[in-house]
Amino acid sequence: MKTIKLAIAGVGNCASSLVQGIEYYKHVDAKNCIGLMHYEVNGYRPGDIEVVAAFDVDERKAGKELSEAVFAEPNCTTVFYRVPYRGVEVKMGPVLDGVASHMHRYPEDKTFVVADEEPCDVVKELEDSGADILVNYMPVGSEQATRFYAKAALEAGVAFVNCMPVFIASDPEWGRKFEEKKLPVVGDDVKSQIGATIVHRTLAKLFNDRGCKLDRTYQLNTGGNTDFLNMLSRERLESKKISKTEAVQSVLDEPLMPDDIHIGTF
């Protein structure tokens, strides 16, 4: 069985956790793999994943080796494993709508600092790296940027895992494009391991399973990273709100009326 070669678009906190996790789980057995839902999937383990390419727009990450970039500001996720040098340089990607206009008003250690350089040829980088899968970690509201990377995956002939709420895998038109190329596409947002949405969804199902009628429910998300700072721009929240709301509605026998369910940030 060959190594799964991964490319990452957006070297933020989620990417940092993923890269650290890949390295960490190489050194633990099935009994000690705390944090993993599945230690092995069809014979593959986390140690069989190799990151071969990465893209970002921040000057503290673009041009840096991945093992350095995953810990660069404004990343603030927990450091639980020091990533060894792998010789993977983070390439400059296109900015498009990946950086909200209000982000420049915040301190550099809390926000994005866009590098003053031309973006690379993403398709060529994917092809040259031999990547099998492109994982999209663009900031919330990055509609153009997500579609750009989805198109790049199609052109490069790699699978696409969309980890943020722009509807690609669930969009019939995009689905047909990947089907025609015989390429897997999955995602359209990911839940935190034990975050507000999965807790809300579990509680909603509990009410349902115990014969209780849920009349109204709401969820307010708070956080302390660039993703939440980015979401202060309300116009970027539409797809995120839809994704989270549908996740909760899906476990109810009868979906609530729109006025009876609210999920969003402060």
SULJOTA-V582852 format. One record per helix or strand of 3 or more residues. SS is the DSSP state (alpha for helix, beta for strand). FROM is the first residue (numbers start at 1). LEN is the number of residues. If there is no record, write none. Layout:
[[SS,FROM,LEN] [SS,FROM,LEN]]
This chain:
[[beta,4,6] [alpha,13,15] [alpha,30,3] [alpha,46,3] [beta,49,8] [alpha,66,4] [beta,89,4] [alpha,101,5] [alpha,122,8] [beta,133,4] [alpha,143,14] [beta,159,4] [alpha,172,9] [beta,185,3] [alpha,196,14] [beta,217,5] [alpha,226,5] [alpha,234,3] [alpha,238,12] [alpha,258,3] [beta,261,5]]
